[in-house]
Amino acid sequence: MSNTGGNQVTNPLFNPFHAGNLELSNRIVMAPMTRSGSPGGVPGENVAEYYKRRAENGVGLIVTEGTVINHPAATGDPNVPRFHGEDALSGWKKVVEAVHSVGGRIIPQIWHVGTDRKIGDSPNPEALPIGPSGINIFGEKVVEPMTEAEIAQVIAAYAQAAADAKRIGFDGVEIHGAHGYLIDQFFWERTNKRTDKYGGDMLGRTRFAVEVIEACRKAVGPDFPIVFRFSQWKSSVYTAKLAETPELLGQFLAPLVEAGVDVFHCSTRRFWEPEFEGSDLNLAGWTKKLTGKPTITVGSVGLDTDFMSGFTEGKGASNTNIDGLLERLDRGEFDLVAVGRALLVDPAWANKIREGRLDELVPFSTEALRTLA
């Protein structure tokens, strides 16, 4: 894509979006990216400014980095922000106010890492990890399986986080059900060996997520937007599949829709890759086709490199040839486009795309990970 005619080519990204109470000025979403920049779990003024910079530079919706629910083993990183406790929530309220002050929209991603947490990790080194069957994504036993009482406790913590998101002024909430973390550990056969109502077939393995979504919906009411993020792939297990066919994907998604999801955030490593043989649709495309719900696509948007190579090889590059993405968006294959590392390194990415200033795009480099620029 060249500088000339940039506005014409990129029009689909800058159409307004409306779904229920979620009204956005354009289709660009800032993807959630863990930054570990909140000492003691409390987001400071630098975090507020970090998100504000993206909002004032034309991002339609910001999804915050993963923020952890009120459970002692929700994270293994003391610098990941909390979404509980008045100190942390006060910090998040200031983030919301900063983003809203420049006309932006923002939702928090609420999260529990499950057995991805190592025994003895801070904060709360005395707290053991939790998981549906107490095993990690490699099939190794870490702890005993969660009891139904523990499951109920965690569901209540998700609901409280959703209620607090609404109370302090966020524009919706995203539930993190992807990448091999707690909710995804219930989804996946390798990590869920339960024989009770939370395990077994596809329907049983979705029950925990369904109860989380239902509890969040009850906590926020019928009109507060709930986004649900899911993936086939897992961290370090890129070939994993929850659903091998469109039929199985439909079975997986149906109970989540019924529970109250408004928008699905469909995480893939490369947005251009077809999800199933015999169709060009990616995961977001299939999810929209099967559910009728709006979807967010994501996966190396604005980059040439493989999803993880920028971290492992220290290389990155701006990929300005996004015509294929825009054609899919224009066809209605998906509704919103989440941008991760390209926005991390370049807060003005959205405005530069809109204005055709492609020669000014800043290439991604691992240096960008070290600061909240």
GUKE-511916 format. One record per residue: residue number from 1; x, y, z of N, C-alpha, C in turn. Coordinates in pm, whole numbers. Layout:
<tiros>
TIRO   kolse      n.u      n.v      n.w     ca.u     ca.v     ca.w      c.u      c.v      c.w
TIRO     NUM        X        Y        Z        X        Y        Z        X        Y        Z
...
</tiros>
This chain:
<tiros>
TIRO   kolse      n.u      n.v      n.w     ca.u     ca.v     ca.w      c.u      c.v      c.w
TIRO       1       86     -119        0        0        0        0       89      123        0
TIRO       2       61      216      -86      145      335      -98       82      452      -24
TIRO       3      161      560      -15      108      680       49      -10      736      -25
TIRO       4       -4      734     -158     -111      794     -237     -235      707     -225
TIRO       5     -347      774     -202     -473      702     -190     -487      627      -60
TIRO       6     -401      659       39     -406      584      163     -542      588      229
TIRO       7     -605      705      231     -734      716      297     -839      627      231
TIRO       8     -840      627       98     -938      548       26     -921      399       56
TIRO       9     -796      352       56     -770      211       77     -811      169      218
TIRO      10     -786      252      316     -805      211      454     -942      249      511
TIRO      11    -1034      294      431    -1164      335      483    -1232      233      573
TIRO      12    -1229      102      542    -1301        7      628    -1257       11      774
TIRO      13    -1130       40      798    -1082       47      937    -1142      164     1013
TIRO      14    -1188      264      941    -1230      387     1007    -1380      411      999
TIRO      15    -1454      303      969    -1599      310      980    -1638      295     1126
TIRO      16    -1742      365     1170    -1789      348     1308    -1839      206     1330
TIRO      17    -1841      165     1457    -1891       33     1495    -1992       49     1608
TIRO      18    -2099      -26     1599    -2203      -20     1703    -2255     -161     1729
TIRO      19    -2252     -202     1855    -2312     -329     1897    -2361     -311     2040
TIRO      20    -2494     -309     2055    -2549     -283     2188    -2504     -148     2240
TIRO      21    -2446     -148     2359    -2398      -23     2419    -2253        9     2384
TIRO      22    -2192      -73     2297    -2053      -48     2258    -2054       31     2127
TIRO      23    -2019      158     2136    -2014      245     2020    -1872      296     2003
TIRO      24    -1813      266     1887    -1673      300     1862    -1663      386     1737
TIRO      25    -1563      474     1736    -1545      564     1622    -1483      495     1504
TIRO      26    -1413      382     1528    -1352      307     1418    -1333      162     1460
TIRO      27    -1268       84     1373    -1260      -62     1393    -1126     -107     1451
TIRO      28    -1041      -14     1491     -910      -51     1544     -916      -71     1695
TIRO      29     -869     -187     1738     -866     -224     1879     -720     -240     1922
TIRO      30     -686     -182     2036     -554     -212     2093     -562     -346     2164
TIRO      31     -482     -442     2119     -483     -575     2178     -425     -573     2319
TIRO      32     -471     -661     2406     -414     -669     2540     -272     -723     2535
TIRO      33     -180     -653     2600      -39     -694     2602       18     -675     2741
TIRO      34       62     -784     2802      119     -777     2936      244     -690     2936
TIRO      35      247     -591     3025      361     -498     3031      436     -506     3163
TIRO      36      374     -562     3267      440     -574     3398      497     -441     3445
TIRO      37      417     -336     3429      460     -202     3467      383     -142     3582
TIRO      38      325     -230     3666      244     -182     3778      296     -242     3908
TIRO      39      397     -181     3969      457     -237     4091      353     -259     4199
TIRO      40      359     -377     4259      260     -411     4360      121     -431     4304
TIRO      41      110     -439     4172      -19     -461     4109     -103     -337     4092
TIRO      42      -46     -219     4118     -122      -94     4114      -80      -12     3992
TIRO      43     -172       13     3897     -136       95     3781     -120      241     3822
TIRO      44      -10      301     3778       20      440     3814      -10      536     3701
TIRO      45       36      658     3718       12      763     3619       74      727     3484
TIRO      46      189      658     3488      253      619     3361      165      522     3281
TIRO      47       90      437     3350       -2      345     3282     -117      424     3220
TIRO      48     -169      521     3294     -278      604     3241     -232      679     3116
TIRO      49     -111      734     3120      -60      807     3004      -33      715     2886
TIRO      50       13      595     2914       39      494     2810      -87      466     2729
TIRO      51     -198      441     2797     -323      413     2727     -382      540     2664
TIRO      52     -368      651     2733     -421      777     2679     -356      811     2545
TIRO      53     -225      785     2532     -155      816     2407     -216      741     2289
TIRO      54     -254      616     2310     -316      539     2201     -456      592     2170
TIRO      55     -530      628     2273     -666      678     2252     -665      810     2176
TIRO      56     -575      901     2212     -574     1032     2146     -514     1025     2006
TIRO      57     -455      911     1973     -401      890     1838     -487      797     1754
TIRO      58     -616      789     1787     -711      729     1695     -747      585     1713
TIRO      59     -708      520     1824     -751      382     1849     -899      383     1891
TIRO      60     -980      299     1827    -1123      298     1856    -1157      238     1991
TIRO      61    -1089      128     2028    -1115       61     2155     -983        8     2210
TIRO      62     -958       36     2336     -841      -20     2406     -887     -135     2494
TIRO      63     -822     -250     2476     -836     -360     2572     -709     -359     2656
TIRO      64     -723     -342     2785     -605     -332     2869     -527     -463     2870
TIRO      65     -404     -453     2915     -329     -573     2948     -410     -658     3046
TIRO      66     -376     -786     3055     -446     -871     3149     -436     -819     3291
TIRO      67     -550     -809     3358     -555     -765     3497     -614     -878     3579
TIRO      68     -557     -905     3696     -590    -1030     3764     -702    -1013     3866
TIRO      69     -786    -1115     3870     -901    -1116     3960     -855    -1142     4103
TIRO      70     -949    -1130     4195     -918    -1139     4338     -908    -1285     4382
TIRO      71     -794    -1345     4351     -761    -1481     4395     -611    -1484     4418
TIRO      72     -564    -1544     4528     -422    -1533     4563     -326    -1593     4461
TIRO      73     -375    -1686     4376     -287    -1749     4278     -319    -1704     4135
TIRO      74     -380    -1587     4121     -423    -1543     3988     -307    -1506     3897
TIRO      75     -192    -1470     3955      -76    -1434     3874       51    -1480     3942
TIRO      76      158    -1491     3863      290    -1519     3918      385    -1403     3900
TIRO      77      330    -1284     3875      412    -1165     3848      359    -1049     3934
TIRO      78      434    -1003     4032      385     -897     4121      370     -763     4052
TIRO      79      422     -749     3930      410     -623     3857      298     -623     3754
TIRO      80      225     -733     3744      103     -736     3663       -8     -668     3743
TIRO      81      -86     -580     3679     -186     -506     3756     -299     -594     3810
TIRO      82     -343     -560     3928     -459     -624     3990     -587     -555     3945
TIRO      83     -698     -628     3953     -829     -566     3937     -912     -590     4062
TIRO      84     -849     -565     4174     -916     -576     4304     -834     -497     4405
TIRO      85     -900     -456     4512     -836     -369     4611     -852     -225     4568
TIRO      86     -887     -139     4663     -919       -1     4625     -799       77     4571
TIRO      87     -676       39     4612     -560      108     4555     -547       82     4406
TIRO      88     -560      -45     4367     -550      -79     4225     -670      -24     4148
TIRO      89     -790      -37     4203     -908       10     4132     -908      162     4119
TIRO      90     -853      231     4218     -839      375     4207     -745      411     4093
TIRO      91     -637      332     4078     -546      353     3966     -614      331     3834
TIRO      92     -696      227     3825     -768      199     3701     -872      307     3670
TIRO      93     -933      362     3774    -1030      470     3751     -962      590     3685
TIRO      94     -839      618     3727     -764      728     3665     -727      696     3520
TIRO      95     -700      568     3492     -675      527     3353     -799      553     3268
TIRO      96     -915      511     3318    -1041      531     3245    -1064      680     3219
TIRO      97    -1044      761     3322    -1066      906     3307     -972      966     3204
TIRO      98     -846      919     3202     -749      970     3105     -790      936     2962
TIRO      99     -833      812     2942     -874      768     2809    -1001      839     2765
TIRO     100    -1096      851     2855    -1222      919     2822    -1200     1068     2796
TIRO     101    -1099     1127     2858    -1075     1271     2841    -1037     1307     2698
TIRO     102     -990     1207     2621     -954     1233     2481    -1049     1160     2386
TIRO     103    -1165     1120     2440    -1268     1060     2356    -1251      912     2328
TIRO     104    -1163      845     2401    -1140      703     2377    -1238      614     2450
TIRO     105    -1233      485     2417    -1311      380     2482    -1215      273     2530
TIRO     106    -1244      217     2650    -1149      122     2711    -1224       18     2792
TIRO     107    -1178     -107     2782    -1231     -216     2864    -1113     -291     2926
TIRO     108    -1129     -342     3049    -1021     -422     3108    -1034     -567     3066
TIRO     109     -921     -634     3054     -922     -779     3038     -900     -840     3176
TIRO     110     -994     -924     3220     -982     -987     3351     -936    -1132     3333
TIRO     111     -851    -1178     3429     -761    -1289     3398     -725    -1368     3523
TIRO     112     -707    -1499     3505     -644    -1586     3604     -556    -1683     3526
TIRO     113     -430    -1698     3568     -336    -1777     3488     -345    -1926     3514
TIRO     114     -415    -1969     3620     -426    -2112     3648     -293    -2176     3677
TIRO     115     -271    -2295     3622     -147    -2368     3650      -27    -2317     3570
TIRO     116      -45    -2209     3495       71    -2144     3435      159    -2082     3544
TIRO     117      100    -2054     3658      176    -2002     3773      261    -2114     3833
TIRO     118      384    -2082     3868      474    -2179     3930      459    -2176     4083
TIRO     119      478    -2289     4145      473    -2295     4291      580    -2204     4349
TIRO     120      542    -2120     4444      634    -2028     4509      645    -1892     4443
TIRO     121      577    -1872     4330      583    -1742     4263      525    -1631     4350
TIRO     122      577    -1511     4329      522    -1391     4392      418    -1331     4298
TIRO     123      324    -1256     4350      299    -1234     4493      234    -1357     4555
TIRO     124      221    -1356     4684      157    -1466     4758      226    -1600     4733
TIRO     125      356    -1611     4764      429    -1735     4734      372    -1857     4805
TIRO     126      295    -1835     4909      236    -1948     4981      115    -2007     4908
TIRO     127       59    -1934     4812      -61    -1979     4742      -23    -2077     4631
TIRO     128      -88    -2192     4631      -62    -2291     4527     -137    -2255     4399
TIRO     129      -81    -2289     4283     -156    -2271     4158     -285    -2351     4162
TIRO     130     -378    -2317     4074     -502    -2393     4062     -528    -2425     3915
TIRO     131     -599    -2533     3893     -638    -2572     3759     -744    -2679     3766
TIRO     132     -817    -2701     3657     -929    -2795     3660     -888    -2934     3707
TIRO     133     -772    -2980     3660     -724    -3112     3699     -587    -3106     3765
TIRO     134     -541    -2984     3794     -414    -2966     3862     -294    -2996     3776
TIRO     135     -313    -2999     3641     -201    -3026     3552     -177    -2905     3461
TIRO     136      -52    -2892     3414      -18    -2778     3330      -39    -2812     3182
TIRO     137       -6    -2719     3093      -35    -2741     2951       51    -2849     2889
TIRO     138      154    -2894     2962      238    -3003     2912      192    -3138     2967
TIRO     139       79    -3137     3041       23    -3260     3095       87    -3305     3225
TIRO     140      168    -3217     3287      237    -3253     3410      154    -3213     3532
TIRO     141      147    -3302     3631       71    -3271     3751      144    -3165     3834
TIRO     142       70    -3062     3875      126    -2953     3955       67    -2954     4096
TIRO     143      -66    -2965     4102     -139    -2962     4229     -261    -3054     4216
TIRO     144     -339    -3063     4322     -463    -3140     4315     -567    -3064     4232
TIRO     145     -663    -3133     4174     -769    -3066     4098     -848    -2969     4185
TIRO     146     -902    -2865     4123     -986    -2769     4194    -1111    -2839     4247
TIRO     147    -1148    -2802     4369    -1275    -2850     4424    -1388    -2761     4372
TIRO     148    -1511    -2808     4387    -1624    -2727     4342    -1635    -2599     4425
TIRO     149    -1592    -2604     4550    -1592    -2483     4633    -1491    -2381     4578
TIRO     150    -1374    -2429     4536    -1275    -2338     4477    -1326    -2281     4345
TIRO     151    -1392    -2364     4266    -1449    -2316     4140    -1549    -2204     4166
TIRO     152    -1635    -2224     4264    -1736    -2122     4298    -1669    -1992     4344
TIRO     153    -1560    -2004     4419    -1487    -1886     4468    -1430    -1806     4351
TIRO     154    -1372    -1876     4254    -1311    -1808     4139    -1419    -1743     4051
TIRO     155    -1529    -1811     4031    -1639    -1754     3953    -1687    -1624     4018
TIRO     156    -1699    -1625     4150    -1742    -1504     4221    -1640    -1391     4204
TIRO     157    -1511    -1426     4198    -1408    -1324     4180    -1415    -1261     4041
TIRO     158    -1443    -1341     3939    -1464    -1285     3805    -1583    -1189     3804
TIRO     159    -1692    -1231     3867    -1811    -1147     3870    -1786    -1015     3941
TIRO     160    -1710    -1020     4050    -1678     -897     4123    -1594     -804     4037
TIRO     161    -1500     -860     3963    -1416     -779     3875    -1501     -711     3767
TIRO     162    -1595     -785     3710    -1683     -727     3608    -1767     -615     3668
TIRO     163    -1820     -638     3787    -1901     -535     3854    -1817     -411     3882
TIRO     164    -1692     -430     3925    -1604     -316     3952    -1568     -242     3824
TIRO     165    -1553     -315     3713    -1526     -249     3585    -1639     -153     3551
TIRO     166    -1760     -197     3569    -1875     -109     3542    -1879        7     3640
TIRO     167    -1854      -22     3768    -1864       80     3873    -1766      195     3852
TIRO     168    -1645      164     3805    -1545      271     3793    -1540      332     3653
TIRO     169    -1634      294     3567    -1652      369     3444    -1600      309     3316
TIRO     170    -1552      184     3318    -1509      121     3194    -1627      105     3098
TIRO     171    -1596       84     2971    -1697       76     2866    -1742      -67     2837
TIRO     172    -1694     -161     2912    -1725     -303     2896    -1618     -382     2969
TIRO     173    -1617     -513     2947    -1516     -598     3011    -1483     -712     2916
TIRO     174    -1356     -753     2914    -1315     -871     2838    -1271     -980     2934
TIRO     175    -1326    -1099     2916    -1287    -1217     2993    -1182    -1293     2913
TIRO     176    -1068    -1318     2975     -957    -1386     2908     -978    -1537     2918
TIRO     177    -1016    -1598     2805    -1036    -1742     2802     -944    -1811     2703
TIRO     178     -825    -1753     2680     -736    -1801     2573     -601    -1846     2628
TIRO     179     -517    -1898     2537     -372    -1912     2551     -327    -2005     2663
TIRO     180     -414    -2097     2706     -372    -2196     2805     -378    -2148     2947
TIRO     181     -447    -2037     2974     -466    -1991     3112     -591    -2058     3171
TIRO     182     -636    -2016     3288     -729    -2096     3367     -855    -2138     3290
TIRO     183     -927    -2041     3232    -1051    -2077     3164    -1021    -2172     3048
TIRO     184     -914    -2145     2975     -876    -2230     2863     -833    -2368     2910
TIRO     185     -779    -2377     3031     -742    -2508     3086     -865    -2596     3108
TIRO     186     -979    -2533     3137    -1105    -2608     3143    -1149    -2652     3004
TIRO     187    -1127    -2568     2904    -1170    -2599     2768    -1097    -2719     2708
TIRO     188     -966    -2730     2738     -878    -2817     2661     -871    -2957     2723
TIRO     189     -886    -3059     2638     -884    -3197     2686     -754    -3233     2758
TIRO     190     -642    -3176     2714     -514    -3212     2776     -506    -3168     2921
TIRO     191     -568    -3055     2954     -558    -3000     3090     -685    -3023     3172
TIRO     192     -790    -3072     3110     -914    -3099     3182     -947    -3248     3171
TIRO     193     -916    -3319     3279     -944    -3463     3286    -1059    -3492     3383
TIRO     194    -1136    -3390     3416    -1242    -3406     3516    -1352    -3499     3463
TIRO     195    -1417    -3566     3557    -1529    -3653     3522    -1660    -3602     3580
TIRO     196    -1656    -3484     3644    -1780    -3425     3697    -1841    -3334     3590
TIRO     197    -1929    -3245     3631    -2001    -3161     3535    -1911    -3059     3466
TIRO     198    -1790    -3038     3518    -1696    -2942     3458    -1597    -3008     3362
TIRO     199    -1619    -3133     3328    -1528    -3203     3238    -1603    -3294     3143
TIRO     200    -1527    -3385     3082    -1590    -3479     2990    -1596    -3426     2849
TIRO     201    -1717    -3418     2794    -1734    -3376     2654    -1720    -3225     2640
TIRO     202    -1736    -3177     2517    -1720    -3035     2489    -1812    -2950     2576
TIRO     203    -1936    -2994     2592    -2031    -2918     2672    -1986    -2907     2817
TIRO     204    -1937    -3018     2872    -1889    -3015     3010    -1767    -2926     3026
TIRO     205    -1678    -2929     2928    -1556    -2850     2938    -1581    -2700     2923
TIRO     206    -1696    -2663     2864    -1730    -2521     2856    -1806    -2471     2979
TIRO     207    -1846    -2561     3068    -1935    -2521     3178    -1874    -2415     3269
TIRO     208    -1745    -2429     3301    -1682    -2329     3388    -1690    -2190     3325
TIRO     209    -1653    -2180     3197    -1661    -2051     3128    -1804    -2000     3124
TIRO     210    -1898    -2088     3098    -2039    -2048     3095    -2080    -1988     3229
TIRO     211    -2040    -2051     3338    -2078    -2001     3471    -2006    -1870     3503
TIRO     212    -1883    -1854     3454    -1813    -1726     3470    -1888    -1616     3395
TIRO     213    -1922    -1643     3269    -1992    -1544     3188    -2128    -1510     3249
TIRO     214    -2202    -1612     3290    -2333    -1589     3350    -2322    -1504     3477
TIRO     215    -2222    -1533     3558    -2204    -1456     3682    -2166    -1312     3651
TIRO     216    -2081    -1293     3551    -2044    -1157     3510    -2166    -1083     3455
TIRO     217    -2244    -1151     3373    -2364    -1088     3317    -2460    -1047     3428
TIRO     218    -2479    -1133     3525    -2568    -1100     3637    -2514     -979     3714
TIRO     219    -2381     -970     3725    -2319     -862     3802    -2327     -728     3733
TIRO     220    -2330     -727     3599    -2324     -599     3525    -2457     -562     3460
TIRO     221    -2553     -655     3456    -2680     -626     3392    -2678     -657     3243
TIRO     222    -2792     -640     3177    -2806     -686     3039    -2735     -602     2933
TIRO     223    -2699     -478     2965    -2654     -385     2862    -2505     -354     2863
TIRO     224    -2433     -405     2962    -2289     -377     2971    -2215     -476     2883
TIRO     225    -2133     -428     2787    -2070     -519     2691    -1973     -618     2755
TIRO     226    -1990     -745     2720    -1898     -851     2761    -1831     -908     2637
TIRO     227    -1699     -897     2632    -1617     -954     2526    -1551    -1080     2582
TIRO     228    -1544    -1184     2501    -1479    -1308     2544    -1367    -1341     2449
TIRO     229    -1245    -1354     2503    -1129    -1388     2419    -1099    -1536     2430
TIRO     230    -1085    -1602     2314    -1047    -1743     2315     -948    -1768     2202
TIRO     231     -884    -1884     2208     -787    -1922     2105     -789    -2073     2091
TIRO     232     -742    -2119     1976     -712    -2261     1962     -572    -2287     2022
TIRO     233     -474    -2207     1983     -334    -2227     2025     -314    -2192     2172
TIRO     234     -212    -2249     2229     -174    -2222     2368      -30    -2170     2370
TIRO     235        3    -2096     2472      143    -2054     2488      232    -2178     2489
TIRO     236      330    -2181     2400      426    -2292     2385      368    -2415     2318
TIRO     237      237    -2418     2291      176    -2531     2218       93    -2471     2105
TIRO     238      164    -2431     2000      101    -2351     1895        6    -2433     1808
TIRO     239       20    -2564     1806      -62    -2648     1719     -187    -2701     1789
TIRO     240     -211    -2661     1913     -327    -2711     1987     -457    -2670     1919
TIRO     241     -558    -2755     1933     -691    -2726     1878     -797    -2763     1980
TIRO     242     -885    -2669     2011    -1004    -2702     2088    -1107    -2769     1998
TIRO     243    -1114    -2722     1873    -1212    -2772     1778    -1143    -2798     1646
TIRO     244    -1149    -2922     1597    -1082    -2961     1473    -1165    -2931     1349
TIRO     245    -1295    -2907     1368    -1385    -2885     1255    -1479    -2768     1286
TIRO     246    -1541    -2709     1183    -1641    -2604     1208    -1756    -2653     1295
TIRO     247    -1795    -2779     1278    -1905    -2833     1358    -1871    -2832     1507
TIRO     248    -1749    -2875     1539    -1706    -2876     1679    -1691    -2733     1732
TIRO     249    -1643    -2642     1647    -1633    -2503     1691    -1771    -2448     1723
TIRO     250    -1870    -2482     1642    -2006    -2439     1670    -2057    -2492     1802
TIRO     251    -2025    -2619     1832    -2066    -2678     1960    -1999    -2608     2078
TIRO     252    -1874    -2569     2057    -1798    -2499     2161    -1856    -2360     2187
TIRO     253    -1891    -2288     2082    -1932    -2148     2094    -2076    -2131     2142
TIRO     254    -2163    -2223     2107    -2306    -2204     2135    -2337    -2178     2282
TIRO     255    -2282    -2255     2377    -2312    -2226     2518    -2257    -2092     2566
TIRO     256    -2146    -2047     2506    -2088    -1918     2545    -2180    -1804     2498
TIRO     257    -2236    -1818     2379    -2333    -1719     2331    -2453    -1715     2422
TIRO     258    -2505    -1832     2454    -2623    -1842     2540    -2597    -1780     2677
TIRO     259    -2474    -1791     2725    -2439    -1738     2857    -2435    -1585     2861
TIRO     260    -2414    -1521     2743    -2420    -1375     2744    -2305    -1301     2681
TIRO     261    -2225    -1368     2595    -2115    -1298     2527    -2172    -1207     2419
TIRO     262    -2121    -1083     2414    -2162     -987     2311    -2068     -986     2192
TIRO     263    -1938    -1001     2218    -1835     -993     2113    -1731    -1101     2142
TIRO     264    -1686    -1171     2039    -1578    -1269     2054    -1448    -1211     2000
TIRO     265    -1343    -1223     2081    -1207    -1180     2043    -1130    -1308     2011
TIRO     266    -1104    -1330     1884    -1057    -1460     1834     -907    -1454     1810
TIRO     267     -829    -1507     1902     -685    -1492     1899     -621    -1597     1809
TIRO     268     -550    -1549     1706     -470    -1634     1620     -330    -1575     1612
TIRO     269     -236    -1656     1571      -98    -1606     1560      -79    -1524     1433
TIRO     270     -153    -1559     1326     -145    -1488     1198     -286    -1475     1143
TIRO     271     -336    -1355     1133     -476    -1334     1097     -510    -1388      958
TIRO     272     -410    -1399      871     -437    -1437      732     -449    -1588      711
TIRO     273     -423    -1668      813     -426    -1813      795     -568    -1868      809
TIRO     274     -612    -1953      715     -744    -2016      727     -750    -2105      851
TIRO     275     -866    -2111      914     -880    -2193     1034     -903    -2340     1001
TIRO     276     -979    -2367      895    -1010    -2504      858     -989    -2522      708
TIRO     277     -959    -2644      668     -941    -2673      526    -1071    -2650      450
TIRO     278    -1057    -2605      325    -1174    -2587      241    -1240    -2451      251
TIRO     279    -1181    -2360      329    -1238    -2226      344    -1125    -2128      375
TIRO     280    -1140    -2006      325    -1042    -1901      356    -1071    -1830      487
TIRO     281    -1184    -1860      550    -1219    -1791      673    -1117    -1818      783
TIRO     282    -1079    -1713      856     -995    -1734      974    -1085    -1761     1095
TIRO     283    -1026    -1768     1214    -1105    -1805     1333    -1215    -1703     1360
TIRO     284    -1184    -1575     1343    -1285    -1472     1365    -1397    -1483     1261
TIRO     285    -1359    -1517     1138    -1459    -1533     1033    -1553    -1648     1061
TIRO     286    -1499    -1761     1100    -1582    -1876     1134    -1670    -1848     1256
TIRO     287    -1612    -1780     1354    -1690    -1752     1477    -1809    -1663     1446
TIRO     288    -1789    -1561     1363    -1901    -1475     1325    -2005    -1552     1245
TIRO     289    -1958    -1636     1152    -2050    -1715     1069    -2135    -1809     1154
TIRO     290    -2073    -1871     1255    -2142    -1972     1335    -2232    -1912     1442
TIRO     291    -2197    -1794     1492    -2272    -1737     1605    -2356    -1616     1569
TIRO     292    -2318    -1546     1462    -2383    -1419     1429    -2338    -1304     1516
TIRO     293    -2246    -1330     1608    -2196    -1225     1698    -2081    -1148     1631
TIRO     294    -2063    -1021     1667    -1945     -947     1618    -1817    -1014     1666
TIRO     295    -1713    -1005     1583    -1585    -1065     1620    -1471     -967     1598
TIRO     296    -1365     -989     1677    -1238     -916     1664    -1136    -1015     1611
TIRO     297    -1068     -979     1503     -957    -1060     1455     -826    -1001     1508
TIRO     298     -726    -1086     1523     -597    -1043     1575     -491    -1144     1532
TIRO     299     -367    -1098     1519     -258    -1189     1489     -159    -1131     1392
TIRO     300      -57    -1066     1442       53    -1011     1361        8     -901     1266
TIRO     301      -96     -828     1301     -139     -716     1217      -33     -607     1222
TIRO     302       13     -566     1102      114     -461     1094      256     -510     1107
TIRO     303      276     -641     1103      411     -697     1119      442     -795     1007
TIRO     304      570     -806      970      614     -906      874      650    -1037      942
TIRO     305      692    -1028     1067      757    -1142     1130      657    -1237     1193
TIRO     306      700    -1359     1213      622    -1457     1287      584    -1400     1424
TIRO     307      473    -1446     1477      417    -1389     1600      519    -1378     1712
TIRO     308      601    -1478     1732      693    -1477     1846      836    -1441     1808
TIRO     309      868    -1431     1678     1009    -1416     1642     1068    -1284     1689
TIRO     310      983    -1179     1700     1034    -1052     1750     1089    -1064     1891
TIRO     311     1034    -1159     1969     1081    -1177     2105     1204    -1268     2110
TIRO     312     1206    -1370     2022     1314    -1467     2032     1436    -1428     1950
TIRO     313     1414    -1348     1843     1526    -1314     1756     1564    -1167     1761
TIRO     314     1480    -1088     1829     1510     -946     1838     1489     -872     1709
TIRO     315     1403     -926     1621     1379     -862     1493     1232     -823     1483
TIRO     316     1205     -719     1405     1068     -682     1376     1066     -587     1260
TIRO     317      953     -578     1195      944     -487     1081      801     -441     1064
TIRO     318      783     -321     1013      649     -273      984      604     -332      852
TIRO     319      483     -383      849      426     -438      726      310     -349      687
TIRO     320      332     -266      588      228     -170      551      130     -228      450
TIRO     321      154     -348      399       67     -407      300      -49     -479      370
TIRO     322     -148     -403      412     -260     -461      487     -385     -472      401
TIRO     323     -367     -468      268     -483     -469      179     -571     -592      200
TIRO     324     -509     -710      218     -588     -832      238     -674     -824      361
TIRO     325     -620     -767      467     -697     -750      590     -817     -660      566
TIRO     326     -795     -551      495     -903     -455      471    -1011     -512      382
TIRO     327     -973     -594      286    -1073     -658      201    -1163     -749      283
TIRO     328    -1104     -825      375    -1183     -914      461    -1275     -834      552
TIRO     329    -1223     -726      606    -1305     -640      692    -1421     -580      613
TIRO     330    -1392     -536      492    -1493     -475      407    -1602     -575      370
TIRO     331    -1565     -702      357    -1662     -808      325    -1746     -847      445
TIRO     332    -1707     -802      564    -1780     -837      684    -1742     -971      742
TIRO     333    -1623    -1023      704    -1577    -1151      761    -1561    -1139      912
TIRO     334    -1516    -1024      957    -1507     -991     1100    -1537     -842     1112
TIRO     335    -1544     -792     1235    -1592     -656     1256    -1487     -559     1306
TIRO     336    -1393     -609     1384    -1292     -525     1447    -1156     -590     1429
TIRO     337    -1050     -508     1433     -914     -556     1410     -827     -515     1528
TIRO     338     -775     -613     1600     -688     -583     1714     -543     -577     1668
TIRO     339     -475     -475     1715     -334     -451     1679     -253     -454     1807
TIRO     340     -148     -535     1808      -68     -551     1928       63     -476     1921
TIRO     341      170     -547     1879      304     -491     1888      322     -365     1803
TIRO     342      251     -356     1690      263     -235     1608      218     -112     1686
TIRO     343      115     -128     1770       68      -17     1853      154        1     1978
TIRO     344      214     -106     2023      301      -96     2140      419       -5     2111
TIRO     345      477      -21     1992      597       56     1958      563      194     1903
TIRO     346      442      209     1847      406      333     1778      266      377     1821
TIRO     347      255      463     1923      123      506     1971       38      572     1863
TIRO     348      103      629     1760       31      700     1655        1      612     1534
TIRO     349       15      480     1549       -4      388     1437     -138      411     1368
TIRO     350     -246      421     1444     -379      433     1383     -392      560     1300
TIRO     351     -349      672     1355     -358      797     1280     -268      796     1157
TIRO     352     -151      735     1169      -62      727     1054     -124      643      942
TIRO     353     -190      535      978     -259      453      878     -373      534      815
TIRO     354     -451      601      899     -566      677      849     -524      788      754
TIRO     355     -412      850      784     -367      965      705     -270      926      593
TIRO     356     -244      796      578     -155      751      472       -9      782      495
TIRO     357       30      805      621      171      839      652      250      711      680
TIRO     358      247      621      583      302      488      606      453      489      619
TIRO     359      519      586      555      664      594      567      707      636      707
TIRO     360      612      682      789      644      725      926      619      615     1029
TIRO     361      566      500      987      541      392     1082      671      345     1146
TIRO     362      667      319     1275      786      278     1349      792      126     1353
TIRO     363      901       65     1305      912      -81     1310      918     -131     1454
TIRO     364      860     -249     1478      867     -309     1610     1009     -355     1642
TIRO     365     1049     -334     1765     1174     -393     1814     1155     -428     1960
TIRO     366     1233     -522     2009     1218     -564     2148     1250     -454     2247
TIRO     367     1320     -350     2202     1347     -236     2290     1217     -176     2342
TIRO     368     1111     -182     2259      984     -123     2297      920     -191     2418
TIRO     369      961     -314     2445      903     -388     2556      953     -338     2692
TIRO     370     1060     -261     2692     1124     -224     2818     1062     -101     2886
TIRO     371      981      -26     2811      923       95     2867      774      104     2829
TIRO     372      702      187     2905      564      219     2870      564      347     2790
TIRO     373      605      341     2666      619      461     2583      486      503     2523
</tiros>
